[in-house]
């Protein structure tokens, strides 16, 4: 199956947050929930006269790559509205090829609600009749009860002795 | 004298690991140019590379992640890298060793012995540099004077955690010859309550989750099975690497299909990836674990064969669990009933499944009973000593030093004087420590006898380990005439209470052995190779040997030198250190289902090393010690049920001490790259509570209760549920003045959450303390105590 992703050219991401809001409008996500978020690194000084300040949109676990839109052949809402035009949507192999062209790009392959995607837990082994079972053996009592955490060549103390003091 | 060594190759539990590629990490994480299978020392680009598997300092639970230490022609450490030849970590490394250079050459590190007039305790300017000879002469004269007048029992050796010194029992039993080796945390609320449960019920040391660390093929080894489920119970293994468990192994296993259940009052990274996050009220773990037993027993989800042949007291346990149906546990814990039931089913059905049980269990008076429940769960689900389940050591493996030469060093008369041995034998006999709270009482009241001298072994108790730290400070300064600190940096504890400071060597400057779980549940055994010298520091092994020879030569003449002592203490007198150290790290192979093969018992018979020879769900030992032989739930001492009259004033449940990547407990605050990750002491509070209290993210707040108060910086976050707050622990401020200006040395009492935690709130057998289940109020304050990272960089960034 072809994997689809978002390619982001963070050299030019201005942090306008149109991706965040267009996503909320598209999906109806309330205040406090996001399908994509712009992370903000900076500004901090690299050397006098030069600051580091990068904005990087990161799809969240609520990003479904606008399944409803892309099923109809349209691009995701964030890609469509990006003011700085830094986002691309497409098959990962095609997007990866763009990464050869310039630096400061990042390619995301999001997963919508990963906890739903992996499904409920079902043991694959619990009912396997061929699994080795605990052996049926006779077990003798121990002559004495030790503080069993001590190494065998140290002074191993005996529980009975100590509790009788 | 020619020594007779064994060849470690003949020991089937010790194996070297020489793969052609990394087999626990993914492809492309290591290049074709790599150092796999290089010798313990080699040359590269004009630098000497020394491979080593460190313990401490800097402090760490003993994973022994291997390092490559690059030194230049002047013997200076210029670079540290993770060594890909370690079978567990395979080159990965955390920030605390990545910054080793900044620790070793930190301008504030103490490199020479110092003394100070005991009358001037607390005066940061009164220290005077001295030689080792002078320091030893002073210690000897004070030791002789004090022991002559008050006896050797008047000395307390305060142990901390994570440092080699923290478990270095011979400091007490053979160097100072006092029975009062004392982990200074109330109720030994760390590891030992869990060890008590496993020792008394399972007859073995700590059952760790099996992450294939001892198998040559690691996760792909034919003997191994990836667990279908890991339960992370009261533990945050990723930053804490508890007791030698390399926490990120959990992620290795998640990648290979393992699913998670997380039991924790806080959300953490793992819980966000878990099938179930059981966000219980702090301190109610016993109710939850009893309810799991209830579900698993009543729905017959247990391993019937294991229960029948290998456990004792199942029917009694099931009867007891009837008192805790999931509906009742839901009321107590705040976890919905259906989540309790579904998660119990998931754990029982997963084949195999493992429980990573954490420190949070210990930090309540009821903790040993939680340990009891979890051992019972591991047993009835058939997960003990099976691949991908819970791994235990064999009969030759145990804590390698608690009992080392103990009786020879002390004699019966002194052993009987150990503080708390009569009152709490289950505690004192297990770990051969004096009882922490009763030791505090002895300092305060001279009951049972006066305490006059102290020694800090890897312990900064005023900042980290001790509840009511100012009370401990007063008790120490009020009773002790002479106190010795042994550390890498001046700590608030040493500054406030000590008279002699001895410099401690770092991992790059020392030799020794490191074993996961202190040798008791082994995965690897690592060896330290010295690469640099900085100052005059001694290792814990060296000080124990050298000062032991001065104070009690009759116990030390039997060792030729330090390495001979290392061989006796760490290598069971069997192996030659000079040879084995060149291996840097060995895997420990212990095999599985050893209860069937007689490898767990000294008599060589099948079964477990308990009184009945089975896993005791009904405990003979607990019965013998006067406690309930079955697990039970009791409410935390403070909270809505136990102290409703206090809840109006102190409406929040307070938990504390979650670990961070940046720090090992009270360490690393003076390492700029670490401090930058977490500059200020944080208190996590739910957004709804913050709104009600008028607290905004990043503002400073006061946490206060009936025992004390401190100031923290608010982190407003849904990490905690409404009504619960979490505070970081072990804060002090090395950039501040060592002289006490009202907040303790280096302001350690200003933001010390232990101010709010009382002593003497342990369980019936002496274990546990409420560090993780207190109550408090949180109020906004107008002052700001924000750390200035420029100041940290200025003070500590210029390496010497």
Interface residues (C-beta under 8 A of the other chain):
Chain A: X114 X115 X118 X120 X121 X123 X124 X125 X126 X128 X131 X133 X134 X135 X136 X137 X138 X139 X140 X141 X142 X143 X145 X146 X147 X148 X149 X150 X151 X152 X153 X154 X155 X156 X157 X159 X160 X162 X163 X165
Chain B: X195 X198 X199 X200 X202 X203 X204 X205 X206 X228 X229 X259 X273 X275 X303 X305 X306 X308 X309 X310 X346 X349 X350 X351 X352 X382 X395 X396 X397 X398 X399 X400 X401 X402 X403 X404 X405 X406 X407 X416 X421 X422 X425 X426 X428 X429 X430 X431 X432 X519 X520 X572 X573 X593 X596 X601 X602 X603 X605 X606 X607 X608 X609 X610 X611 X612 X613 X614 X620 X621 X624 X625
